[in-house]
């Protein structure tokens, strides 16, 4: 699908790099701490608050995430061409591990 923007890209967390600060030290961190470090060091500043808000609604498990919220972000991107303004209060929290 050349030419289409992706709302998310899968990547090995331990090899993530920020062009400004180099590779964040992720080894030995809990999954939530890794997510917070990636947001602080790698996410575009325009999306940091949105991603932190996502972390506030996700629950438990080894790798905490809420699929309905993640898909909500993707749906918002498909509808508007942007992830800004994604509303988490319309998402039901569910735990998956």
HELIX and SHEET records of a PDB file:
HELIX    1   1 UNK A   13  UNK A   15  5                                   3    
HELIX    2   2 UNK A   31  UNK A   41  1                                  11    
HELIX    3   3 UNK A   45  UNK A   57  1                                  13    
HELIX    4   4 UNK A   67  UNK A   80  1                                  14    
HELIX    5   5 UNK A   88  UNK A   90  5                                   3    
SHEET    1   A 2 UNK A  17  UNK A  18  0                                        
SHEET    2   A 2 UNK A  22  UNK A  23 -1                                        
END                                                                             
